[in-house]
Amino acid sequence: MASPDPNTAVRATIAALGLCVSAAAYVAVDVAGRWPTDADVREIARLVSEGGTEIPLDGADVYDYLSGAALVFKPLPQAIGDAMAAATLPVFITGTLLLVYRPEGKKWWDYLDQIWSAYEKAEALDVSVLPALQVCARMLKATGEQGTSSGLAFMCRDRELLAT
């Protein structure tokens, strides 16, 4: 039986850590409802460090991970401080983020599925649609509507937005 290729394991680990960083960024933006401010990131880090999981996490490590790697896109060792922490902390921090901030009534893995689905949809979009997505999101929030709607037809449905 042939020995496993160590390069394959390294590539798989790097890919998994990249997925952790992507999920963590999504959660931070989702929680903040916008691109997180420094105060948002500090509060998220505080709550994650108090997350009640069996894995003790330092708020400073969570903050460094989110503010460095997830939201500023620095390489993990540079954001977290050393290669060993960079190989382990993203898994623990991202897992705790999913547990702490999953939508009410959802399991963490359902929230993770939502995140991957959102990224898959986002990959197919041109960045020029971002302003329209922001308008749609704000309108849905302002009107209290739930769910998704493609196209702009929902903007005028059952409303007199243009009435004077």
Helices and strands as residue ranges (DSSP letters): H 6-32, H 38-49, H 59-64, I 65-70, H 76-80, H 83-101, H 108-123, G 127-129, H 130-143, G 153-155
